[in-house]
């Protein structure tokens, strides 16, 4: 059993910091600032999602609530719950389940972040220390498990076996994607198809599920449900591809994470794959060795190689192709402000800097 005092909490032999308690109403998004035009459509709905999450993060175990609130309150883009809400708007569903399921999606995503940061030994996320850096790995993993189980408690309340099927399958695919990425660490032979397989499992699957849930809530016909799922998968794929571009063409302050983290972790992402394919044999060897060794000692040279070979342009073109696929799917939905917002969201994604 642990003891606590003003300086911290003892769990076993570990000493965890005490962080001032956060308000029960957790602010997911800065609703006082002007929202980007597409997301402004669901700003009021996001207030309701905030309330749901704040109410459902309660626990009789103080450390569970503390770490849960720490990572949730860090903010973020909240694209997955916003996507569910926008699809609901496009298809005319205004029921209360849209708020609870948007909260479920965000809790699942947050759980994966806690686990990801432990696996990747990340120290910075959204511009501040990661939960594992602050509270330690064991606590972060276990609270990630709590968020997963709490999300499953909440999804049952919708009373739909179909919804449970979609979300349970999505979480399983995400887990498989994480393991697949782990297997691919330090593998410089990974090709574009293998890279896409990982990100469509690890990242795009929850986007896909979020959009599909909106269609299910609206009792949409199968063709509309598939259009929504296609939109979500394509949007999520484009999102991750651009994220990988920013690791070699971004600004750490804007991104809220350390540049070169992917390389340090031995991840062979599309900018590196394209650089090895397009560069000279000596350039390819520099990149290959960095991936295999997980070294950032030559990060500046590798960034130069990625830019000189046109690898960033190749990678952005891949993201553009996914964004076009998303937009084509969105055009199959009823024409209204929300479906127009989905088109704009896919377009804006290509311009993101964080």
N, C-alpha and C positions, 0 to 999 in steps of 0.2 A: 504494500500500500504506500501511497505517496503522501508527503506532508507539504504544506505550503506556508510561506510567510510573505512579507512585503517584497522580498527580492526575487522570489520565483517559486516554482513547483518542482518537487523532486518525484520523479517516476523511476523506480528502480534506482540505478546508479546515475541516471541522467538528470541534469538540471535544466528545466525549461523556463523561459522568461515569462513573466506575467505582463500581458499587454492590457491596457485599460479596456474595460468592457465597451462593446459597441452598442449602439442603439438597436432595439429590437427591429425597427423598421430599417432594413438594410437598403442603402441606395445603390442600385445596380448601375444606373446611368445618370449622368448629370442632366436632369430634365430642365434645369434653369437655363442651360446654354442652348442656342439655336441648334436644332437637330438637322442632320443632313436631310434634304427634301424627301427621299423615300422613307426613311425611318421616322420622320415627323408624323407620318400617317398612323403609326402605332405608339406614339409617345404616351398617350393617356393609358393605353392598354399596358404598357410597360410599368406604369405606376402600380397597376393592379398586380402584375407579376411580382414586383418588389414586395408587395404586402404578403403575397402567398409565401414567398421564400422566407421572409422574416418570421412568419408564423410557424413555418415547418422546420426551421433550424433549431428548434428547442430540444434540449436534452438534459437529463438529470446529471450527466457527466460534464463537469465544467470545461474540460479540455476539448471535448468534442465540439461544443458550441463555440469555443474560442477560436479554434483553428478553422472551423467552417466559416465563421463570420470574417475571419482574417482574409481568406482567399476570395470569398464572395464580394466583400467590400472593396477589394482592389479594383473593381470595375472591369472594363473591357468592352469589346465591341457588341457583345450580346446578339450576334447575328443569328444564331440558331433559334432562340425564342422569338426574335423579331420576324424571322422567316415564317415560322408557324403562324404568327399573328397576321402577317401580310397575306398569306395564302387563304386564311380564314376570311379576311376582308374581301379578297378577290372573288371568293366563292359564296359570300353572303352569310357566313356563319357568325352569329353574335352571342352564342351561348357561353356560360361561365366556364365550361371545361377548357376553353382555349387558354385561359389564364393559368389554370392548374397544370395543364400539360406543357405549356411554355416553361413553367417553373421546373417541371420534371426534366425537360431537355437541358435546361441550364445546370441543374444539379448533376446530371450524368456527365456533362461536359466538365464541370468543375472537379468531379471525382477523377476523371482521366488526367486533368492537369496536375493534381496532387501526385498521382502515380507516375506520370511522365517526368516530373521534375526530380523525383527520387531516382528513377532509372537513368535519367540523363545527367544526374548530379548537377542540375542547374542551380544557379545562385541568384538569378535576377529574372523577374517576370513582372510585366506591366510597370516597370520603373522602380520596383522595390524588392527587397529580399524575398525569395520564395519561402513557402511555408516550411519546407524541409531545412532550409538554411536557418530559419528562425526557431523552429520547434524540434527539429531532428527527423530523421527518416522513419523510425518506427511509428511515431505519432502521426506523421503525414499519411503513411500507408493505411493505417487503421481508420483515420478519419475519412479518407477516400472511400474505404469500404462502407463506412456509415452513410455517406452521401449516396452511394449506389443503393443501399438497402432502403434508405428513406425514399428515394425516387421510386422504387418499386412499390412501397407502401402507398404512395400517392397515385401511381398509375392505375392501381386496382380500383380506386374510387371512381374512375370513369365508367366502370361497369361494362367494359367492352373487351371481349377476348381478342378481337382484331387489333386493338390498340396495344394490348399486352404483347401480342405476337410481334408487332412491328418493333416495339422498343426492346424486347428481350433479344430479338434477332440482331438488332443494331448494336447492342452492347456486346454481344458475342462476337460479331464481326470486328468491332473496334478492338477487342482484346486480341483477336487473331492478328489483326494488323500490327498491333504493338509487338507481338512475338515475332512476326515476320520481319519487322524493322530491326529488332534485336539480332535476328539471324543474319541480316544483311550488313550489320555494322562492320566497318573496315574492309568491305568487299568492293574493291575498285572495278570489278568486272560487271557490276550491276548495270543493266541496260535500261532504256527508257520505259519499256513495257514492265519490267520489274519494279521500277520506281513508281509508276502509275498504279500498279497493283497495291502497293503499300499505302499510298495517300488516299486511294478510293476506299480502302478499308478503314484506315486509321482516322482520317479527317472527314472525307466526303460522306461517309455513311450516316453520320448524325445529321448533317445538312439534309440528306435525302430523306431520312426518317422524319425530320421536322416538317418538311414540306408535305410529305405523304400524310402525316397526321392531320394537317389542316384540311386536306381533301376528304379524309375519312370522317372527320367531325362534321363536314358539310354534306355527308352522304352523297358524294360525287360518283358519277359512273366510272367504270374501270379506265376508260381512255383518259379522263381528266385526272384521275389519281396517278396514272403513269406519267402524264405530262408534268405534274407537280413533282413527282419523284425524280424525273429526269432533270428538271430545273435544279432541284436541290443538289443532286450529285454533281452536275456540271458546275454549279456555283461553288460548291465546296472544293472541287478539284482546282478550279481557277484560283480560289482563295489560297490554297496551300502552295500552288506553283509560284504565285506572286510573293508569298512569304519566303520561299526559298530564294527568290531573286534578291529580296531585301537583305538576306544574310551576306550578300556580296556587293550590294549597291544601296544600302540603307544607312541610316544614322542611328547610333545606339540610343541617343537621347530621345529621338522620335519613336523608336521601336519599343523602348522600355526593356530591352534585353541586350545581352552582349553579342557583338558581331563576331562571326567566326565560331559560334557555338556548335553549329552543325558539323563543321570540319573537326573540331576538337572531339566530338563524339564519334567520329569516323563514319558520318553519314554521306553516302554518295547521292547527292541530289542532282536535279536536272542541270543546273548551271555547270557543275563539275563534269557530269557525263558528257554534255555538249562540248565543253572545253577540251576534254581528252579526245573526242572524236574529230574536232576541227583543228586542234593545235598541232605543232610539230612533235616529233617523237620525244624531244627533250622536254617540251612543255608538258606533254602528257605524262611523262615520267615524274616530274615534280608533283603534279596533282595526284598521281597514283600513290606515290610514297606518303604524301600527307594524309590521304584517306586511310591507308593501311596502318599508319603509325598513330593516327588521331592527333596530329601535330599542327599547331598554329604558328610555329616558329617562322614559317615562310608565308604567312597570311598575306602580307602586302604583295609579294610576288604572285601568289595565286589569284588574288583579286585582279592584278594586272593582266594575267593570262586569260582569266574569264572575260575580261573586257576586250582585250586585243583579238581574241578568237571569234568574237561575235556571239559567244555563248549566252549572254544576257538577252540578246535579240531573239535567239532561238527559243529561249525559255519563255520570254514574253509572248512570242507567237503561239506557243502551246497554250498559255493562259488565255489568249485572245480567242483561240479556237473553242475552248471550253466555255468562255463567256458567250460566244455566238450560239453555241448549243443550248445554253440556258435561255437565252433570249428567244430562240425559236420555240422552245417549250412554253415559255410564258405567253407567247402570242396565241397559244391554243386555249387560253383561259378567257372568260368573259371580259370584254373591254370595259374597264373602269379605272378609277384612280389607283387602286391597289395593284392591278396587273401592270399598269404603266409604271408604278413604283418598282415592281419586280424587274422590269426592263431596265430602269435607270440604275437599280442596285447592281445589276450585272455589269453595266457599263462603267459605273464608278469604281468597281472593284479593281479594275486594271490600273487605276490611278493612285491606289493606296500607298502610303509611305510608312505605315505602322501596323 
